Amino acid sequence: MKNISAECVFEAKAVLGEGPSWDAAGQRVLWVDIESSLVCLFDPAKTENKSFSTGCHVGSAVLSKRGDVIAATQKGFARLDLNTGQLTPICDPESDLPNNRFNDGKCDPAGRFWAGTMGYDESKTTGSLYVLDEHLNSKKILDGVAISNGLAWTENRRTMYFIDTPTMCVDAFDFDPTNSSISNRRTAIRIPEGIGYPDGMTIDREGMLWICLWDGWAVTRWNPNTGEQLGKINLPVARATACCFGGKNLDELYITSASTRLCESELDKQPLAGSLFRALTGVSGFPPFLFDG
């Protein structure tokens, strides 16, 4: 099994860094700091980070074909103008659930935004998985979710992978790109106890999944066809949260991390907690799908 090291590219000091995706046009990383209510754009060439306040916790954000950003927040979906910083509400599918917030999300091959929710207490399956379509209508796809997390689609667009963290599994679904429907849920990967909790993930051009491990000090590479772990990126922080491929050749893995709920002694041992990291994996990934609405 191949072990890879990572470098810190930005000491973000994020509370709960999450959801990176590569902005190919701007050669930047779009990411969020959930608990600081920030949508961020990091330029690795200039080592500059620009942030936009959303006024409430923001779980994920995706780029749109219009050049703006769609965010999934504690108050629902919203549109962020990157020129003015103005946030315009779209819809709030869980306005009746104030103890829930949106968490991880991504666009699917059809340009629809998938984002899931979770309860603030993290102890119940009060979350759901939603799709925001090109007409700005949201639809609930799954319910009974505890902590909605990683999403990925295969290159042929026929399989979707999904992580509900407490299950310790990556589930696979048959995916229909014509209407963004899913079926035939089954377990693709079981994460062993004791190595951390599965969080965000991405897929590479060989069809392998890169899974961040919360409290696991690592990002791990898995074969979803066999359930086998293939490799590991060691990190100097415990709480790896999500990852994406970026760079001009899409062969650089960018990794977000968190410092939330770490005590002073734990933070002393990992001063880079909440930073943005980069690793050269030897494989490349795909550019993110853009929102089509």
Secondary structure by P-SEA (a helix, b strand, c coil): cbbbbbbbccccccccccbbbbcccccbbbbbcccccccccccccccbbbbbbccccccccccccccbbbbbcccccccccccccbbbbcccccccccccccccccccccbbbbbbbbbcccccccccccccccccbbbbccccccbbbbbbbcccccbbbbbcccccbbbbbbcccccccccccccccccccccbbbcccccccccbbbbbbccccbbbbbccccccccbbbbbccccccccccccccccbbbbbbbcccccaaaaaacccccbbbbbbccbbbbccccccc
